[in-house]
Amino acid sequence: MKILKFGGTSVGTPQRMKDVARLITDGERKIVVLSAMSGTTNALVEIADYFKKKNAEAANNVINRLRRKYMEHVEELYTSEEIKETTRQLLESIFIYLHSFSGTEFSESDEKAILAQGELMSTNMVTNYLRSQGVKVFLLPALDYMRIDENGEPDTPYINRQLGALLQAHSDYDLYITQGFICKNRQGLIDNLQRGGSDYTACLIGSALRAEEIQIWTDIDGMHNNDPRIVDNTAPVRQLNFEEAAELAYFGAKILHPTCIQPARYAGVPVRLLNTMDPSAPGTLINNDMQEGSIKAVAAKDNITAIKIVSSRMLLATGFLRKVFEIFETYHTSIDMVTTSEVGVSLSIDNSSRIVPILEELKKYGTVEVDKNMCIICVVGDLKWGNVGYETLVTDALSQIPVRMISYGGSNHNISFLVREEDKKAALQALSDKLFNNPN
């Protein structure tokens, strides 16, 4: 069995829903995970925000706008009047549910319940379309098997048990449609998976079933070797190791969330990134294989703040770094890069919301310098110690770019550079030209 996930853009219009329907009806047994139609989640966030602010009138206006949009989609998607009416009734029940939050005391669980409606609508619409085309399909409710524990992490034993039971009870189907992103928590309330959303759902299902393959369908031909929005002549990377993919996702490759593929990695299930707009393209395969001695891709992470702490007390002293890191832990701020010298430590953070109290605490231990509007450039591949020359090749590419920090050796798969955001484009292009376009 294969697991296929389609994002919001892939089901963003009635025509694209029809395109997805054609892709998934090839006779192979599969579970298809769908996101909400593009733009829907943003509208639902807006609705929830208005209810939170006790502005029911504005919330209801957005609901009515969304209702009109979906009713137009119904007219375009279906030809059968019977299916149109069935779908209208289903959608209308959801919009009535959204209106029901008017005049109530709004809670966080209410917000999550509202956000879940996008996936419920898209999966019902695609399922109804498939049935109208004579396809035998089962709508697999994610809220019946997907659950998180008290720490917000997937309750894997529960997921495996419930999903297995549902599939066994409906084993005469070859095609299943289910919702991404949404789940229930231990209290039985509607919640969501947060990190990676629908991709995470697909990987959790694939891991539970030890699937043949997990396919993530988006609107781009796999993961590129650099950012195609910024850099000329990028190309899709045909194969990545799970660790390489996670590094790229963490350092800016938007096509994946860094943690969502971990369940697939642990289960040994390959993940393939494919393009809904060009289904014949090979995309990117992510698995546990490592192509030795190769540089795969470059990614960039914006909105970075660099902090340097210099203190003579650090010289030959124990516990200095522990004290520094504890400050960041106290303020729930993660650190990206770290470099040290005899009397100083430089580090970078991507969340500066608590920087004022952090700096106040750091000043107790030394002189503090801050550089804002920085960018981490990450080069990913088989870069383990012993592969002679790769670090020189990379640094040569950046010979004309001012570099604030370099991190190398913390991972076998990346070299990271901290540069000014204004130098980002030049740095990415220089790396592409040196590593991929003119490697000699």
C-alpha positions as CSV (number, residue, x, y, z in Angstrom):
1,M,0.0,0.0,0.0
2,K,1.1,3.5,-0.8
3,I,0.3,6.7,1.1
4,L,-0.3,9.8,-1.0
5,K,-0.6,13.3,0.5
6,F,-1.9,16.3,-1.5
7,G,-1.5,19.8,-0.1
8,G,-3.9,22.8,-0.3
9,T,-2.6,24.0,-3.7
10,S,-3.1,20.6,-5.2
11,V,-6.8,20.6,-4.2
12,G,-7.1,24.4,-4.4
13,T,-9.8,24.5,-7.2
14,P,-12.5,22.1,-8.5
15,Q,-10.3,21.4,-11.6
16,R,-7.3,20.5,-9.4
17,M,-9.6,18.2,-7.3
18,K,-10.5,16.5,-10.6
19,D,-6.8,16.2,-11.5
20,V,-6.1,14.6,-8.1
21,A,-9.0,12.2,-8.7
22,R,-7.4,11.1,-11.9
23,L,-4.0,10.6,-10.3
24,I,-5.3,8.4,-7.5
25,T,-7.6,6.1,-9.5
26,D,-4.9,3.9,-11.1
27,G,-6.1,0.6,-9.5
28,E,-3.4,0.5,-6.8
29,R,-4.3,0.2,-3.1
30,K,-3.7,3.5,-1.3
31,I,-4.6,5.9,1.4
32,V,-4.9,9.5,0.2
33,V,-4.3,12.3,2.8
34,L,-5.8,15.7,1.9
35,S,-5.2,19.2,3.2
36,A,-7.8,21.9,3.2
37,M,-8.3,23.8,0.0
38,S,-5.8,26.6,-0.4
39,G,-6.9,29.8,1.4
40,T,-9.5,28.0,3.6
41,T,-7.3,27.6,6.7
42,N,-6.4,31.3,6.5
43,A,-10.1,32.1,6.4
44,L,-10.8,29.8,9.4
45,V,-8.0,31.4,11.3
46,E,-9.6,34.8,10.6
47,I,-13.0,33.5,11.8
48,A,-11.5,32.1,15.0
49,D,-9.7,35.3,15.7
50,Y,-12.9,37.3,15.3
51,F,-14.7,35.0,17.7
52,K,-11.8,35.3,20.2
53,K,-12.2,39.1,20.0
54,K,-16.0,38.7,20.5
55,N,-16.7,40.2,17.1
56,A,-19.3,37.7,16.0
57,E,-20.6,40.0,13.2
58,A,-17.2,40.1,11.5
59,A,-16.7,36.3,12.0
60,N,-20.1,35.6,10.4
61,N,-19.3,37.8,7.5
62,V,-16.2,35.7,6.8
63,I,-18.2,32.5,7.2
64,N,-20.7,33.7,4.6
65,R,-18.0,34.7,2.2
66,L,-16.5,31.2,2.6
67,R,-19.9,29.7,2.1
68,R,-20.4,31.5,-1.2
69,K,-17.0,30.3,-2.5
70,Y,-17.7,26.7,-1.6
71,M,-21.1,26.7,-3.1
72,E,-19.6,28.0,-6.4
73,H,-17.1,25.1,-6.2
74,V,-20.0,22.6,-5.9
75,E,-21.5,23.9,-9.1
76,E,-18.2,23.6,-10.9
77,L,-17.1,20.2,-9.5
78,Y,-20.2,18.0,-10.0
79,T,-22.6,17.4,-12.8
80,S,-25.1,15.2,-10.9
81,E,-27.8,17.2,-9.1
82,E,-28.1,14.5,-6.5
83,I,-24.4,14.7,-5.6
84,K,-24.5,18.5,-5.7
85,E,-27.4,18.5,-3.2
86,T,-25.6,15.9,-0.9
87,T,-22.5,18.0,-0.9
88,R,-24.4,21.3,-0.3
89,Q,-26.1,19.7,2.7
90,L,-22.8,18.5,4.1
91,L,-21.1,21.9,3.6
92,E,-24.1,23.8,5.0
93,S,-23.9,21.7,8.2
94,I,-20.3,22.8,8.6
95,F,-21.1,26.4,8.1
96,I,-24.0,26.2,10.5
97,Y,-21.5,24.7,13.0
98,L,-19.1,27.6,12.4
99,H,-21.9,30.1,13.1
100,S,-22.7,28.3,16.4
101,F,-19.7,29.9,18.1
102,S,-21.5,33.3,18.0
103,G,-22.2,34.5,21.6
104,T,-20.3,31.7,23.3
105,E,-17.3,31.8,25.6
106,F,-14.5,31.1,23.1
107,S,-11.7,28.7,24.1
108,E,-8.5,27.3,22.5
109,S,-10.2,24.0,21.9
110,D,-13.0,25.9,20.0
111,E,-10.3,27.5,17.8
112,K,-8.9,24.1,16.9
113,A,-12.3,22.7,16.2
114,I,-12.9,25.6,13.7
115,L,-9.5,25.0,12.0
116,A,-10.4,21.3,11.5
117,Q,-13.3,22.1,9.2
118,G,-11.2,22.8,6.2
119,E,-9.9,19.3,5.9
120,L,-13.4,17.9,6.6
121,M,-14.8,19.9,3.7
122,S,-12.0,19.0,1.2
123,T,-12.1,15.3,1.9
124,N,-15.9,15.1,1.7
125,M,-15.9,17.0,-1.6
126,V,-13.2,14.8,-3.2
127,T,-14.9,11.6,-1.9
128,N,-18.2,12.7,-3.3
129,Y,-16.6,13.5,-6.7
130,L,-15.0,10.1,-6.8
131,R,-18.3,8.4,-6.0
132,S,-20.0,10.5,-8.7
133,Q,-17.5,9.0,-11.1
134,G,-18.3,5.4,-10.1
135,V,-15.2,5.0,-7.9
136,K,-15.5,2.7,-4.8
137,V,-13.9,4.8,-2.1
138,F,-14.0,4.9,1.7
139,L,-13.8,8.1,3.7
140,L,-11.5,7.3,6.6
141,P,-12.2,9.8,9.5
142,A,-8.8,11.0,10.9
143,L,-10.6,11.9,14.2
144,D,-11.3,8.1,14.7
145,Y,-7.6,7.1,14.7
146,M,-5.2,10.0,14.9
147,R,-4.5,11.1,18.5
148,I,-1.8,13.0,20.4
149,D,-0.8,12.4,23.9
150,E,-0.6,14.8,26.9
151,N,2.7,16.2,25.5
152,G,1.3,16.9,22.1
153,E,3.2,14.1,20.5
154,P,1.5,11.4,18.3
155,D,0.1,8.5,20.4
156,T,1.7,5.9,18.2
157,P,0.3,2.7,19.9
158,Y,-3.3,4.2,19.7
159,I,-2.8,5.3,16.1
160,N,-1.5,1.9,15.0
161,R,-4.3,0.0,16.8
162,Q,-7.2,2.2,15.7
163,L,-6.0,2.6,12.1
164,G,-5.4,-1.2,11.8
165,A,-8.9,-1.9,13.1
166,L,-10.6,0.6,10.7
167,L,-8.8,-0.8,7.7
168,Q,-9.6,-4.3,8.7
169,A,-13.3,-3.4,9.1
170,H,-13.3,-1.9,5.6
171,S,-10.9,-4.2,3.9
172,D,-12.9,-4.5,0.7
173,Y,-11.8,-1.0,-0.4
174,D,-8.6,-0.2,-2.4
175,L,-8.9,3.6,-2.1
176,Y,-9.2,5.5,1.2
177,I,-9.5,9.2,1.6
178,T,-8.5,10.8,5.0
179,Q,-7.8,14.2,6.5
180,G,-4.4,15.6,7.2
181,F,-3.4,17.8,10.1
182,I,-6.4,17.1,12.4
183,C,-6.5,14.7,15.3
184,K,-7.9,14.4,18.8
185,N,-6.1,14.8,22.1
186,R,-6.3,12.6,25.2
187,Q,-9.3,14.5,26.4
188,G,-11.2,13.6,23.2
189,L,-11.2,17.1,21.9
190,I,-10.4,18.1,18.3
191,D,-6.7,19.1,18.1
192,N,-4.0,19.2,15.4
193,L,-0.6,17.8,14.7
194,Q,1.0,21.3,14.3
195,R,4.5,20.4,13.0
196,G,4.3,19.4,9.3
197,G,0.5,19.2,9.3
198,S,-0.7,16.9,6.6
199,D,2.8,15.7,5.7
200,Y,3.1,14.5,9.3
201,T,-0.3,12.7,9.0
202,A,0.9,10.9,5.9
203,C,4.2,9.8,7.5
204,L,2.5,8.6,10.7
205,I,0.1,6.5,8.6
206,G,2.9,5.2,6.4
207,S,5.0,4.3,9.4
208,A,2.1,2.6,11.2
209,L,1.3,0.4,8.1
210,R,5.0,-0.1,7.0
211,A,3.8,1.3,3.6
212,E,5.6,0.7,0.3
213,E,6.1,4.4,-0.1
214,I,4.8,7.8,1.1
215,Q,4.3,10.3,-1.6
216,I,4.1,14.1,-0.8
217,W,2.4,15.8,-3.8
218,T,3.0,19.6,-4.0
219,D,3.3,22.2,-6.7
220,I,7.0,21.9,-7.3
221,D,9.1,19.1,-8.8
222,G,10.7,17.8,-5.6
223,M,13.3,19.5,-3.5
224,H,15.7,21.7,-5.5
225,N,19.4,22.1,-5.0
226,N,18.8,25.8,-4.1
227,D,15.9,28.2,-3.7
228,P,14.4,28.6,-7.2
229,R,12.6,31.8,-6.2
230,I,16.0,33.5,-5.7
231,V,18.6,31.6,-7.6
232,D,19.0,30.9,-11.4
233,N,19.3,27.5,-12.9
234,T,18.3,25.4,-9.9
235,A,17.5,21.7,-10.4
236,P,15.6,19.0,-8.4
237,V,17.6,16.7,-6.2
238,R,16.7,13.2,-7.2
239,Q,17.7,11.5,-4.0
240,L,18.3,12.6,-0.4
241,N,19.1,10.7,2.8
242,F,16.5,11.3,5.6
243,E,19.1,13.3,7.6
244,E,20.0,15.4,4.6
245,A,16.3,16.2,4.0
246,A,15.8,17.1,7.6
247,E,18.8,19.5,7.6
248,L,17.5,21.2,4.4
249,A,14.0,21.5,5.9
250,Y,15.2,22.9,9.1
251,F,17.4,25.5,7.4
252,G,14.8,26.8,5.0
253,A,13.6,24.4,2.4
254,K,9.8,25.1,2.7
255,I,8.7,21.9,0.9
256,L,9.0,19.9,4.1
257,H,8.8,20.4,7.9
258,P,12.0,19.1,9.5
259,T,10.3,16.7,11.9
260,C,7.5,15.4,9.8
261,I,9.5,12.7,8.0
262,Q,11.0,11.3,11.1
263,P,8.3,8.5,11.6
264,A,9.0,7.4,8.0
265,R,12.8,7.4,8.7
266,Y,12.5,5.2,11.8
267,A,10.2,2.8,10.0
268,G,12.4,2.7,6.9
269,V,9.6,3.8,4.6
270,P,10.8,5.9,1.6
271,V,9.3,9.3,1.0
272,R,8.9,10.7,-2.5
273,L,8.2,14.4,-3.3
274,L,6.2,14.8,-6.5
275,N,4.6,17.6,-8.5
276,T,0.8,17.6,-9.0
277,M,1.2,20.0,-11.9
278,D,3.7,17.7,-13.6
279,P,2.9,14.1,-12.5
280,S,5.4,12.5,-14.8
281,A,8.4,14.3,-13.2
282,P,10.5,11.9,-11.1
283,G,10.6,14.3,-8.1
284,T,12.9,13.6,-5.1
285,L,13.2,10.3,-3.3
286,I,14.1,10.4,0.4
287,N,15.3,7.2,2.0
288,N,18.1,5.8,4.3
289,D,20.6,5.5,1.5
290,M,23.6,7.9,1.5
291,Q,25.4,8.9,-1.7
292,E,28.9,9.1,-0.5
293,G,31.1,12.1,-1.3
294,S,28.3,14.3,-2.8
295,I,27.0,17.8,-2.0
296,K,23.2,17.8,-2.6
297,A,21.7,21.2,-1.9
298,V,21.8,24.6,-0.3
299,A,19.1,26.2,1.9
300,A,18.8,29.5,3.7
301,K,17.1,30.5,6.9
302,D,16.1,34.2,7.4
303,N,15.4,36.4,10.4
304,I,18.4,35.3,12.4
305,T,19.9,37.2,15.3
306,A,23.6,36.7,16.2
307,I,24.7,37.2,19.8
308,K,28.4,37.3,21.0
309,I,29.3,37.1,24.7
310,V,32.9,37.9,25.5
311,S,34.3,37.4,29.0
312,S,37.8,36.8,30.5
313,R,36.0,34.7,33.1
314,M,35.5,32.1,30.3
315,L,39.2,31.5,30.0
316,L,40.0,28.1,31.6
317,A,36.7,28.3,33.5
318,T,34.2,25.5,33.8
319,G,30.4,26.0,33.7
320,F,30.5,29.2,31.7
321,L,28.7,27.7,28.6
322,R,26.2,25.9,30.9
323,K,25.2,29.3,32.4
324,V,24.8,30.9,29.0
325,F,22.7,28.0,27.6
326,E,20.5,27.9,30.7
327,I,19.5,31.5,30.0
328,F,18.2,30.5,26.6
329,E,16.5,27.5,28.1
330,T,14.8,29.6,30.7
331,Y,13.3,31.9,28.0
332,H,12.3,28.9,25.8
333,T,14.5,30.1,22.9
334,S,16.4,27.6,20.8
335,I,19.9,28.1,19.4
336,D,20.8,27.4,15.8
337,M,24.6,27.9,15.5
338,V,27.3,28.0,18.1
339,T,31.0,28.9,17.8
340,T,33.5,29.4,20.7
341,S,36.9,30.8,21.4
342,E,39.0,31.1,24.6
343,V,37.2,34.1,25.8
344,G,33.9,34.2,23.9
345,V,31.0,32.4,22.5
346,S,28.9,33.4,19.5
347,L,25.5,31.9,18.8
348,S,22.4,32.5,16.7
349,I,18.7,32.4,17.3
350,D,15.7,32.5,15.0
351,N,13.2,33.7,17.6
352,S,14.0,37.1,19.0
353,S,10.7,37.7,20.9
354,R,12.4,37.3,24.2
355,I,15.7,38.9,23.3
356,V,15.4,41.8,25.8
357,P,15.4,39.7,29.0
358,I,17.9,37.3,27.5
359,L,20.4,40.1,26.8
360,E,19.9,41.5,30.3
361,E,20.8,38.1,31.8
362,L,23.8,37.6,29.5
363,K,25.3,41.0,30.5
364,K,25.9,39.5,33.9
365,Y,28.5,37.3,32.4
366,G,30.3,39.4,29.9
367,T,30.2,42.0,27.1
368,V,27.4,41.3,24.7
369,E,27.2,42.2,21.0
370,V,24.1,41.7,18.8
371,D,23.8,41.5,15.0
372,K,20.3,41.5,13.6
373,N,18.9,40.8,10.1
374,M,21.2,37.9,9.6
375,C,20.7,34.7,7.5
376,I,22.0,31.2,7.9
377,I,23.2,29.6,4.6
378,C,23.4,25.8,4.9
379,V,25.2,23.4,2.5
380,V,24.0,19.9,2.8
381,G,25.5,16.5,1.6
382,D,27.9,13.9,2.7
383,L,30.3,16.2,4.4
384,K,31.7,14.0,7.1
385,W,35.2,14.4,8.3
386,G,37.6,12.7,5.9
387,N,36.0,13.9,2.7
388,V,38.9,16.1,1.8
389,G,38.3,19.4,0.1
390,Y,34.6,19.9,0.4
391,E,35.0,22.6,3.1
392,T,37.5,24.4,0.9
393,L,35.2,24.2,-2.1
394,V,32.3,25.8,-0.1
395,T,34.4,28.5,1.5
396,D,35.9,29.4,-1.9
397,A,32.4,30.0,-3.3
398,L,31.9,32.6,-0.5
399,S,35.2,34.3,-0.9
400,Q,33.5,37.6,-1.8
401,I,30.8,37.4,0.9
402,P,31.4,38.7,4.5
403,V,30.8,35.7,6.8
404,R,29.9,36.3,10.5
405,M,30.1,32.7,11.7
406,I,30.9,29.2,10.4
407,S,29.7,26.0,11.9
408,Y,31.3,22.7,10.7
409,G,31.6,19.4,12.4
410,G,28.5,19.3,14.4
411,S,26.9,17.2,11.8
412,N,28.2,14.9,9.0
413,H,25.7,16.5,6.6
414,N,26.1,20.3,6.7
415,I,28.3,23.3,6.8
416,S,26.5,26.5,7.9
417,F,27.5,30.1,7.4
418,L,26.0,33.2,9.0
419,V,25.8,36.2,6.6
420,R,23.8,39.4,6.4
421,E,20.4,39.1,4.8
422,E,21.4,41.6,2.2
423,D,24.1,39.2,1.1
424,K,21.8,36.2,0.9
425,K,21.0,36.2,-2.8
426,A,24.7,36.7,-3.8
427,A,25.8,33.9,-1.4
428,L,23.2,31.4,-2.7
429,Q,24.0,32.2,-6.3
430,A,27.7,31.9,-5.7
431,L,27.3,28.5,-4.1
432,S,25.1,27.3,-6.9
433,D,27.6,28.5,-9.5
434,K,30.5,26.8,-7.7
435,L,28.9,23.6,-6.5
436,F,26.3,22.7,-9.2
437,N,26.5,24.8,-12.3
438,N,30.3,25.0,-12.8
439,P,31.7,22.4,-10.4
440,N,35.0,22.4,-12.1
